[in-house]
Amino acid sequence: MPAPKRYSDELRERATRMALDAIAAEGQRMAAVRRVAGQLDVHPEALRTWVKRAEIDAGAVPGRTSDDAARIAELEREVRGLRRANEILKTASAFFAAAELDRTIT
């Protein structure tokens, strides 16, 4: 189970928007992030991560978007389930094949 969120979604969106505006106005990325983080009582590293994610999702910088990451995680879960089912079927198949061999010999 994931840990509870420390910051609300509204605060994340507001802080990200403010930081992006400040970066556009000032040009100094970390100074703007630190200033906005201090104003909103948010950890600067958390805000930097949110800003980076927003830039990737907007296509401003290269990287894996949130939608792509969610889809990949979903597909990986599905693959794990299918592999587990495959192993169960292989084990069952071997068990029944061995039982069939024992039955026909005696």
C-alpha positions as CSV (number, residue, x, y, z in Angstrom):
1,M,0.0,0.0,0.0
2,P,1.4,3.4,-0.9
3,A,2.4,5.9,1.7
4,P,-0.1,8.7,2.4
5,K,0.5,11.9,0.4
6,R,2.2,14.6,2.4
7,Y,1.0,17.4,0.1
8,S,-2.4,17.8,-1.3
9,D,-2.9,17.7,-5.1
10,E,-4.1,21.3,-5.1
11,L,-0.9,22.4,-3.3
12,R,1.2,20.4,-5.8
13,E,-0.5,22.0,-8.8
14,R,-0.3,25.5,-7.3
15,A,3.3,25.2,-6.3
16,T,4.3,23.7,-9.7
17,R,2.5,26.5,-11.5
18,M,4.1,29.2,-9.4
19,A,7.6,27.6,-9.8
20,L,7.2,27.4,-13.6
21,D,6.1,31.0,-13.7
22,A,9.0,32.1,-11.5
23,I,11.5,30.1,-13.6
24,A,10.1,31.8,-16.8
25,A,10.4,35.2,-15.2
26,E,13.7,34.9,-13.4
27,G,15.5,32.3,-15.5
28,Q,17.3,30.9,-12.5
29,R,15.8,27.5,-11.9
30,M,16.9,26.4,-8.4
31,A,16.6,29.9,-6.9
32,A,13.0,30.2,-8.1
33,V,12.2,26.7,-6.9
34,R,13.7,27.4,-3.4
35,R,11.9,30.7,-3.2
36,V,8.5,29.3,-4.1
37,A,9.1,26.2,-1.8
38,G,9.8,28.5,1.1
39,Q,6.7,30.6,0.4
40,L,4.5,27.5,0.4
41,D,6.3,25.5,3.1
42,V,7.1,22.7,0.7
43,H,10.4,20.8,0.6
44,P,12.5,22.3,-2.3
45,E,13.5,18.8,-3.6
46,A,9.8,17.8,-3.8
47,L,8.9,20.9,-5.7
48,R,11.9,20.4,-8.1
49,T,10.6,16.9,-8.8
50,W,7.1,18.2,-9.5
51,V,8.4,20.9,-11.8
52,K,10.5,18.3,-13.7
53,R,7.5,16.0,-14.1
54,A,5.3,18.9,-15.3
55,E,8.0,19.8,-17.9
56,I,8.3,16.3,-19.1
57,D,4.5,15.8,-19.3
58,A,4.2,19.1,-21.2
59,G,6.9,17.9,-23.7
60,A,9.2,20.8,-22.8
61,V,12.0,18.4,-21.9
62,P,12.6,14.8,-23.0
63,G,11.6,11.9,-20.8
64,R,8.9,9.4,-20.0
65,T,5.6,11.0,-19.4
66,S,3.3,10.1,-16.5
67,D,0.8,8.4,-18.9
68,D,3.6,6.3,-20.4
69,A,5.0,5.4,-17.0
70,A,1.5,4.4,-15.7
71,R,0.9,2.3,-18.9
72,I,4.3,0.6,-18.5
73,A,3.6,-0.2,-14.9
74,E,0.2,-1.7,-15.8
75,L,1.8,-3.8,-18.5
76,E,4.5,-5.0,-16.2
77,R,1.9,-6.1,-13.7
78,E,0.0,-8.0,-16.4
79,V,3.2,-9.7,-17.6
80,R,4.0,-10.8,-14.0
81,G,0.5,-12.3,-13.7
82,L,0.8,-14.1,-17.0
83,R,4.2,-15.5,-16.1
84,R,2.9,-16.7,-12.8
85,A,-0.1,-18.4,-14.6
86,N,2.3,-19.9,-17.1
87,E,4.4,-21.4,-14.3
88,I,1.3,-22.9,-12.7
89,L,0.2,-24.4,-16.0
90,K,3.7,-25.9,-16.6
91,T,3.8,-27.4,-13.1
92,A,0.3,-28.8,-13.5
93,S,1.1,-30.2,-16.9
94,A,4.2,-32.0,-15.6
95,F,2.3,-33.3,-12.7
96,F,-0.5,-34.8,-14.8
97,A,2.0,-36.1,-17.4
98,A,3.8,-37.9,-14.7
99,A,0.5,-39.3,-13.3
100,E,-0.5,-40.5,-16.8
101,L,2.9,-42.3,-17.2
102,D,2.5,-44.0,-13.9
103,R,-1.1,-45.1,-14.7
104,T,-0.3,-46.6,-18.1
105,I,2.8,-48.6,-16.9
106,T,1.0,-50.5,-14.1
